[in-house]
Amino acid sequence: MGELTETPGRADDAEVPRPVESVRLESVTKRFDTVIAVDSVGLSIGEGEFFSLLGPSGCGKTTTLRMIAGLEFPTEGSIRIHGEEMGLRPPNKRPVNTVFQNYALFPHMSVAQNVSFGLEMRKVAKAERTQRVAQAIALVQLTGMENRKPAALSGGQQQRVALARALVNRPRVLLLDEPLGALDLKLRQEMQSELKALQQQVGLTFVYVTHDQEEALTMSDRIGVMNQGHLLQVGPPEEIYEQPLTRFVADFIGRTNLLDATVESAEIVCLANGDRLPAASGLPAGAKVSVSLRPERLAVRPRDSVSPDMLALEGEVDRVTYMGNAVVYGVKVGWMTIEVRQENEPGTVRHEVGDEVSVTWVPEAMSLVVA
C-alpha cells in the first residue's frame, strides 16, 4: 500500500484553521467551606468574542469571573488565558482588566487621572501615558471632560470612565461584572448598544456577567447559562432562545409556557390533559419532559377558525392585559393558564374575558426540554 499524500490545490483538503482560544476553563470547581459555588465548569471563549455568563443571583457566574480575574482561585481545575496556565497568578500578573458594577472610581481624581492611574502604577513613561489616556478617553466619547471629577458626571459617563480605565491598560481580555446594573432602564439600553459597538471597534474578548436576559441576548456572540454552580447550556443567543435544552433555560431566557408531558413514543408526547402532540425527543417512553411554547409564537383564535395544519388547545380567556404595542392574554386550558402575546396591529381581533377560544401554534413553534 502506498503512502498517503496531500493533493495540492484542493480547497476541500485544506486544513481549516481553528479559532484562537482566548480563555479556557477545564473542570473548574470552587468551594467555600461546604458550599460548592462553581461545579466542574468547562468552557472555551474565542478571541474577540463577546461572551456572556447569564444566570440568577447566586448561580456562580460572578465567582467564575473572579477566578478568571485572579480575585479567587479554583479549588480544582485549570484556567488558561491565551494558552497560559494562570494557576495562582495574582490579578496584576494576568492579561485582564475588570470593570465592576460600582465602577470604583477615585472621587478626588479627575477623569484623566482615573484613567491614567493604572499606567502610573506600571511606570509607563509620561509621554506614552498622556497619549494612551487621550486615546482611551476619545474611545469612550468623553473628550472635553478630562478635568471633571466623578461627582460631576452622570451614571453613564462614570461607566465610560471605568471602561476607559480598563481599556487603557490594553488587556487581552476585558471582564465585566454587571457594569450596567446601576443605571436606569433607558440609559442601560442605550449603553448596551454603545458597549457592543465599542467591543467590535477594539476587537477585545469581553467576558460579561449579567442576570438580565435581554441584555445578554442583545449584546452577546454566545451565552453561557448557569444555575446552582453548573453551566447548563452554551450557544449563540438564537440557539439559547429557540432551542433550550432544559426547563430552567427555557424558563429563564425570556417568557415561555411550560406544559408538563410524558414521552409516549419516539415521535409523540402526551400532555397532562391526555392530548398527544408530535414531538421527537430521543428519550425512552415514560420519560418526563416539558413542552416549551413562547407566548409570541401562539395565537388566540375563535374555536371555529382553527386550520388543520395548526396544533391547538381549547380554553377560555381569563385575563387580558393591554401593553400598548401588544395584548397579552391568559387562556385557561383546564389544568393551566397559557400566556399568549399578540401584536396590537390594526384589524387584529380582540378577545374579552370569558370568550371561548383556541390557543393555536404551528409545530415549528414548539420545543421539547428535559423536565
C-alpha positions as CSV (number, residue, x, y, z in Angstrom):
1,M,0.0,0.0,0.0
2,G,1.5,3.4,-1.0
3,E,1.9,6.3,1.4
4,L,-0.9,8.8,1.7
5,T,0.0,12.2,0.2
6,E,-1.8,15.6,0.1
7,T,-3.1,16.8,-3.3
8,P,-2.1,20.5,-3.7
9,G,-4.7,23.0,-4.8
10,R,-7.8,21.1,-3.4
11,A,-9.8,23.6,-1.3
12,D,-11.7,20.8,0.5
13,D,-8.4,19.2,1.5
14,A,-7.0,22.3,3.1
15,E,-6.9,22.3,6.9
16,V,-9.5,24.6,8.4
17,P,-7.8,27.0,10.8
18,R,-9.1,26.5,14.4
19,P,-10.4,29.7,16.1
20,V,-7.9,31.2,18.5
21,E,-8.8,30.4,22.1
22,S,-8.8,33.4,24.4
23,V,-10.0,31.8,27.7
24,R,-10.3,28.2,28.6
25,L,-11.7,26.6,31.8
26,E,-11.3,22.9,32.4
27,S,-13.2,21.2,35.2
28,V,-13.2,24.4,37.3
29,T,-14.7,24.0,40.8
30,K,-14.8,26.5,43.6
31,R,-15.8,25.6,47.2
32,F,-16.4,28.0,50.1
33,D,-16.2,25.6,53.1
34,T,-19.1,23.2,52.4
35,V,-20.7,25.3,49.7
36,I,-19.9,24.5,46.0
37,A,-20.2,27.8,44.2
38,V,-19.0,26.5,40.9
39,D,-19.2,22.9,40.0
40,S,-16.8,21.4,37.4
41,V,-17.3,24.1,34.7
42,G,-15.7,23.6,31.3
43,L,-15.7,26.5,28.9
44,S,-13.8,27.8,25.8
45,I,-14.1,31.5,24.8
46,G,-12.8,32.6,21.4
47,E,-10.5,35.6,20.6
48,G,-12.5,38.7,20.1
49,E,-15.8,37.2,21.3
50,F,-18.4,38.9,23.3
51,F,-19.3,36.1,25.7
52,S,-21.9,36.5,28.5
53,L,-22.3,34.4,31.6
54,L,-26.0,34.6,32.4
55,G,-28.0,33.3,35.4
56,P,-29.8,34.3,38.6
57,S,-28.2,35.7,41.7
58,G,-26.0,33.1,43.4
59,C,-25.6,30.8,40.4
60,G,-21.8,31.1,40.3
61,K,-21.3,33.4,37.4
62,T,-19.5,36.2,39.3
63,T,-17.4,33.6,41.1
64,T,-16.4,32.2,37.7
65,L,-15.5,35.7,36.5
66,R,-13.5,36.4,39.7
67,M,-11.5,33.2,39.1
68,I,-10.6,34.3,35.6
69,A,-9.5,37.7,37.0
70,G,-7.4,36.1,39.8
71,L,-9.5,37.6,42.6
72,E,-10.5,34.0,43.6
73,F,-8.6,30.8,42.9
74,P,-10.2,27.5,41.9
75,T,-10.4,24.7,44.4
76,E,-9.9,22.3,41.4
77,G,-9.4,22.7,37.7
78,S,-7.4,24.8,35.3
79,I,-7.8,28.3,33.9
80,R,-5.8,29.3,30.8
81,I,-5.7,32.7,29.1
82,H,-4.3,32.6,25.6
83,G,-2.8,29.2,26.3
84,E,-1.0,30.2,29.5
85,E,-1.9,28.4,32.8
86,M,-2.9,31.1,35.3
87,G,-2.6,28.8,38.4
88,L,-2.1,31.1,41.4
89,R,-1.0,34.1,39.4
90,P,-2.3,37.3,41.0
91,P,-4.6,39.7,39.2
92,N,-1.9,42.2,38.3
93,K,0.1,39.5,36.6
94,R,-2.8,38.4,34.3
95,P,-3.5,39.9,30.9
96,V,-7.0,41.0,32.0
97,N,-8.8,44.0,33.4
98,T,-12.1,44.1,35.3
99,V,-15.0,46.6,35.2
100,F,-17.3,46.3,38.3
101,Q,-20.9,47.4,38.8
102,N,-19.9,50.2,41.2
103,Y,-17.1,51.5,38.9
104,A,-14.7,52.1,41.9
105,L,-13.6,55.5,40.6
106,F,-11.4,57.6,42.8
107,P,-13.6,60.6,43.8
108,H,-10.7,63.0,44.4
109,M,-9.2,62.4,40.9
110,S,-10.2,63.8,37.6
111,V,-11.4,61.7,34.6
112,A,-7.9,61.8,33.1
113,Q,-6.2,60.9,36.5
114,N,-8.6,58.0,37.0
115,V,-7.8,56.7,33.5
116,S,-4.1,57.2,34.0
117,F,-3.8,55.6,37.4
118,G,-3.1,52.0,36.2
119,L,-0.4,53.3,33.8
120,E,1.3,55.2,36.5
121,M,1.4,52.1,38.7
122,R,3.1,50.3,35.8
123,K,5.7,53.1,35.5
124,V,4.7,53.9,31.9
125,A,6.6,56.9,30.6
126,K,4.7,60.2,30.8
127,A,4.6,60.9,27.1
128,E,3.2,57.5,26.3
129,R,0.8,57.7,29.2
130,T,-0.6,61.0,28.0
131,Q,-1.2,59.7,24.5
132,R,-2.8,56.5,25.7
133,V,-5.1,58.3,28.2
134,A,-6.3,60.7,25.4
135,Q,-6.9,57.7,23.1
136,A,-8.9,55.8,25.7
137,I,-11.0,58.9,26.7
138,A,-11.8,59.6,23.0
139,L,-12.7,55.9,22.5
140,V,-15.5,56.2,25.1
141,Q,-16.6,59.6,23.8
142,L,-15.6,61.7,26.9
143,T,-13.2,64.1,25.1
144,G,-13.5,67.5,26.8
145,M,-14.4,66.1,30.2
146,E,-10.8,65.1,31.2
147,N,-10.7,67.5,34.2
148,R,-14.1,66.7,35.7
149,K,-14.4,64.8,38.9
150,P,-16.7,61.7,39.1
151,A,-19.3,63.5,41.1
152,A,-19.8,65.9,38.2
153,L,-20.6,63.0,35.8
154,S,-23.8,61.1,35.1
155,G,-24.0,57.4,35.8
156,G,-23.4,56.6,32.1
157,Q,-20.4,58.9,32.0
158,Q,-18.9,57.3,35.1
159,Q,-19.4,53.9,33.5
160,R,-17.4,55.1,30.4
161,V,-14.6,56.3,32.7
162,A,-14.4,52.9,34.2
163,L,-14.2,51.3,30.7
164,A,-11.5,53.8,29.6
165,R,-9.5,53.0,32.7
166,A,-9.7,49.3,31.9
167,L,-9.0,49.7,28.2
168,V,-6.0,52.0,28.6
169,N,-4.0,49.1,30.0
170,R,-4.6,47.2,26.8
171,P,-5.7,43.9,28.3
172,R,-6.2,40.8,26.2
173,V,-9.4,40.0,28.0
174,L,-11.9,42.5,29.5
175,L,-14.0,41.2,32.3
176,L,-17.3,43.0,33.1
177,D,-19.3,42.2,36.2
178,E,-22.8,43.6,35.7
179,P,-21.4,47.0,34.7
180,L,-24.8,48.5,33.7
181,G,-26.6,47.3,36.8
182,A,-26.7,50.7,38.5
183,L,-28.2,52.6,35.5
184,D,-31.8,53.3,34.9
185,L,-33.6,51.3,32.2
186,K,-33.4,53.8,29.3
187,L,-29.7,54.6,29.9
188,R,-29.0,50.9,30.4
189,Q,-30.5,50.1,27.0
190,E,-28.5,52.9,25.3
191,M,-25.3,51.7,26.9
192,Q,-25.9,48.2,25.7
193,S,-25.6,49.4,22.1
194,E,-22.6,51.5,22.9
195,L,-20.8,48.8,24.7
196,K,-21.4,46.3,21.9
197,A,-20.2,48.8,19.3
198,L,-17.1,49.5,21.5
199,Q,-16.3,45.8,21.8
200,Q,-16.5,45.4,18.0
201,Q,-14.3,48.5,17.5
202,V,-11.5,47.5,19.8
203,G,-11.8,43.7,18.9
204,L,-11.1,42.6,22.5
205,T,-12.5,39.5,24.2
206,F,-15.3,40.6,26.5
207,V,-16.5,38.2,29.3
208,Y,-19.7,39.8,30.6
209,V,-21.6,38.7,33.7
210,T,-25.3,39.6,33.9
211,H,-28.6,38.4,35.2
212,D,-30.5,40.4,32.6
213,Q,-31.7,38.1,29.8
214,E,-32.5,40.9,27.4
215,E,-29.0,42.3,27.9
216,A,-27.3,39.0,27.2
217,L,-29.4,38.3,24.1
218,T,-28.9,41.9,22.7
219,M,-25.1,42.0,23.1
220,S,-23.6,38.6,23.1
221,D,-22.0,36.5,20.4
222,R,-22.5,33.5,22.7
223,I,-24.2,33.0,26.1
224,G,-23.4,30.5,28.9
225,V,-26.4,29.9,31.1
226,M,-25.6,29.0,34.7
227,N,-27.6,27.8,37.6
228,Q,-26.6,26.4,41.1
229,G,-22.9,26.4,40.0
230,H,-23.5,24.4,36.8
231,L,-23.0,25.6,33.3
232,L,-26.3,24.3,31.7
233,Q,-26.0,25.4,28.0
234,V,-23.6,27.4,25.8
235,G,-24.5,28.8,22.4
236,P,-25.5,31.8,20.3
237,P,-28.4,33.9,21.5
238,E,-30.8,32.5,18.9
239,E,-29.9,28.9,19.8
240,I,-30.3,29.5,23.5
241,Y,-33.7,31.1,23.0
242,E,-35.1,28.9,20.2
243,Q,-33.6,25.5,21.3
244,P,-33.3,25.5,25.1
245,L,-32.0,22.1,26.4
246,T,-33.6,22.2,29.9
247,R,-36.7,23.5,31.6
248,F,-34.6,26.0,33.6
249,V,-33.0,27.5,30.4
250,A,-36.4,27.7,28.6
251,D,-38.0,29.4,31.6
252,F,-35.1,31.8,32.4
253,I,-34.5,33.1,28.9
254,G,-37.5,35.2,28.1
255,R,-41.0,34.2,28.9
256,T,-42.4,30.8,28.0
257,N,-45.3,28.4,28.7
258,L,-44.1,25.0,30.0
259,L,-46.6,22.2,29.6
260,D,-45.8,19.0,31.5
261,A,-45.7,16.0,29.2
262,T,-44.6,12.3,29.1
263,V,-42.8,10.7,26.2
264,E,-45.2,8.2,24.6
265,S,-43.0,7.1,21.7
266,A,-40.1,8.3,19.5
267,E,-42.4,10.8,17.8
268,I,-45.2,11.5,20.3
269,V,-45.5,13.2,23.7
270,C,-48.7,13.1,25.8
271,L,-49.8,16.3,27.7
272,A,-51.2,16.2,31.2
273,N,-54.8,16.5,29.8
274,G,-54.2,13.5,27.5
275,D,-53.7,15.4,24.3
276,R,-51.0,13.8,22.1
277,L,-48.5,16.1,20.2
278,P,-46.0,15.3,17.5
279,A,-42.5,15.8,19.1
280,A,-39.3,13.9,18.6
281,S,-37.4,13.6,21.9
282,G,-34.9,10.9,21.6
283,L,-35.9,9.8,25.1
284,P,-37.4,6.5,26.3
285,A,-41.1,6.0,26.7
286,G,-42.3,7.3,30.1
287,A,-39.6,10.0,30.4
288,K,-40.9,13.3,31.8
289,V,-40.4,16.3,29.6
290,S,-41.9,19.8,29.2
291,V,-43.2,21.4,26.0
292,S,-42.0,25.0,25.7
293,L,-44.3,27.4,23.9
294,R,-43.2,31.1,23.7
295,P,-46.1,33.5,24.1
296,E,-45.3,35.4,20.9
297,R,-45.4,32.2,18.9
298,L,-49.0,31.5,19.9
299,A,-52.3,32.9,18.7
300,V,-55.8,33.2,20.2
301,R,-58.5,32.3,17.7
302,P,-62.2,31.6,17.7
303,R,-62.7,27.9,18.0
304,D,-64.3,27.6,14.6
305,S,-61.3,29.1,12.8
306,V,-58.5,26.6,13.5
307,S,-56.9,25.2,10.4
308,P,-55.8,21.6,10.1
309,D,-52.1,22.4,9.9
310,M,-52.2,24.0,13.4
311,L,-51.9,22.5,16.8
312,A,-54.5,23.7,19.3
313,L,-55.8,23.7,22.9
314,E,-59.3,24.8,23.7
315,G,-59.8,27.2,26.6
316,E,-61.4,30.3,28.0
317,V,-59.9,33.8,28.2
318,D,-59.5,34.7,31.9
319,R,-57.1,37.7,31.6
320,V,-56.5,40.4,29.1
321,T,-53.5,42.8,29.6
322,Y,-53.1,45.8,27.3
323,M,-49.4,46.6,26.8
324,G,-49.6,49.3,24.2
325,N,-47.8,47.6,21.3
326,A,-49.3,44.2,22.3
327,V,-52.1,42.5,24.1
328,V,-51.3,39.6,26.4
329,Y,-54.0,37.0,27.0
330,G,-54.2,34.5,29.8
331,V,-56.2,31.5,28.5
332,K,-57.3,28.8,30.9
333,V,-57.0,25.4,29.1
334,G,-58.1,23.2,32.0
335,W,-55.1,22.3,34.0
336,M,-53.1,25.5,33.5
337,T,-53.3,29.1,32.1
338,I,-51.3,29.7,28.9
339,E,-49.9,33.2,28.2
340,V,-50.3,34.4,24.6
341,R,-48.8,37.7,23.3
342,Q,-50.3,39.2,20.2
343,E,-49.1,42.3,18.5
344,N,-51.6,45.2,18.6
345,E,-51.9,45.7,14.9
346,P,-54.8,47.4,13.1
347,G,-57.5,44.9,12.3
348,T,-56.4,42.4,14.9
349,V,-59.4,40.6,16.5
350,R,-59.6,41.4,20.2
351,H,-60.9,38.9,22.7
352,E,-62.5,39.5,26.0
353,V,-62.6,37.7,29.4
354,G,-64.9,34.8,29.2
355,D,-64.5,34.2,25.4
356,E,-64.3,30.5,24.4
357,V,-61.2,30.3,22.2
358,S,-58.4,28.1,20.9
359,V,-54.7,28.7,21.6
360,T,-53.0,27.7,18.3
361,W,-49.5,27.2,17.1
362,V,-47.6,25.5,14.2
363,P,-45.3,22.5,15.1
364,E,-42.1,24.5,14.5
365,A,-43.0,26.9,17.3
366,M,-42.8,24.1,19.9
367,S,-39.6,22.9,21.6
368,L,-39.1,20.0,24.0
369,V,-37.0,20.3,27.1
370,V,-35.9,18.0,29.8
371,A,-38.1,18.4,32.8
